[in-house]
């Protein structure tokens, strides 16, 4: 329990668009077939709507993110993680954010004495779900 709130887990999120799943971890931006990491199929799916962004423009955008904001070494479990990535990409594609109960969770944990006590350990954790391929602009393109 954290200040009277139960923590059911830490969310790992990804974005499925143009028939692939894209996510961010300590290895940078990765992609796989939907549900293709060892985490398996998602526990929950949030439909954020459709996008007018073409696959070509999307892949260029992802490539630029991978070279700037979302390099592997920029990963931080609480402040710059898979959910930060999913939120950024969702807004680019649809203008909509991912649910706040996901994005607000790290701040809620860190606001507790327990979260503060564990902060040094938690800051050292690197998460990269196995089963994806590191994204590059030329993946799957001839």
N, C-alpha and C positions, 0 to 999 in steps of 0.2 A: 504494500500500500504506500502511496505517495500522497501525503497530506490528505488522506481520506479518499483518494482516487485510486482505482485499480489500474495498473498498467498491463494491458493484455499483450503487448508486444511492441516492437519497433517496426514500423512499416518499411518494407522495401517496395518502391514503386518503379514502374517503367511506362513507356508510351508505345502503344502499337499503332503504327501508321504505315500505309503503303505495303501491307502484308508482312512487315517485320516488327520485332520488338526491340526497342532501344532503351538502354539504361546506362547509368553512370556509377562507377565504383573506383576503387584505388588504382585500377588499371586503365582508367580513362573511360571514354564512351565505348560501349560494346553493343553488338546487335546479335540477334538469334531469331529463329523461327518462334512465333508466339508460344509461350510456355516452355521454351527450349532450354532454360537453365536447369541446374539440378534442384532448384527450388520448386520446379514443376508448375502445374497450372495455378493461376492466382486464386487466393481465397476470396477476393472481391474484385469486381470490375466496375469502374465508373465510366459511363459513356459521356465524353466531353463534346460530342457532336462531330460534324464533318469538317473537312478543311478544303479550302480552295488552293492551298499551296501544292504545287506540282512536286513529284518525287525528285526531279532534278534540282529544283530550288531548295527543297528540304535537305538533300544530301550536301549541297554547298553550305547551307546554314550550319548543319551538324559539324561539318569539317572545320568551319571557322570557330565554332564553340570548342571543339576538341583541341584547337591550337591556342585558345585564349582562356576563357573562364573555366573550362572543364577538362583541364589536363589532369592526369592521374595524380600528380604530386599536389594538386590543389584540394584533393578530397579531405573532408573532415566529417567525422561521424555525426556531429551535432549541427554544424553551421554551413556545411557545403557538401551535400550528400546526394543520393539518388533522388530524394524528394525535391531538392532544390532544382535539379536537372529536369525532372518531370514537370514541375511547375513552370519553369522557363519555357520549355518546349511546348507545353500545352497552350500557353499564352501566345506563342508565335503562330501555332497552327490554328487555333480556334478563338483566341481572345479570352478564353476562360481559364481560371486557375484550378488546380487540383483542390480537393476539400481541405478546409482549414484544420479539421481534426487531425490531419496528417502533418501539415506544415507547422502547426503550433506545438506538437508534442515535444520536440527537443527543448524548447524554452520552458515548457511546463516541468520537465524532468530537472533541468538545471536550476529551476527556482526552488527546489527542495534541498534540505540539508543533505539528504542521501545523494542527490545528483551532484551537489557541490563536492562532497567527499569522494565520489567516484570519478570526478572530472579528469584528473590526470591520467587515470587508466583508460577512460573512455576516449580521450583525445588521441590515444596511441593506437586505437583499433582501426584497422584498415579492412574494408569489406569489398569483396569482388565476387559476386555470385558465379560459380563455375558453370561452364557450358556455353558461354557466349564467345563471339569473335570480336577482337578489338576492331573498332570501326575505323575504316579509312575511306577516303573519297572514292577509291577505285574498287572497293569490294563488290563483287558480282557484276562488274561492268567490263565489257571488252573494249 
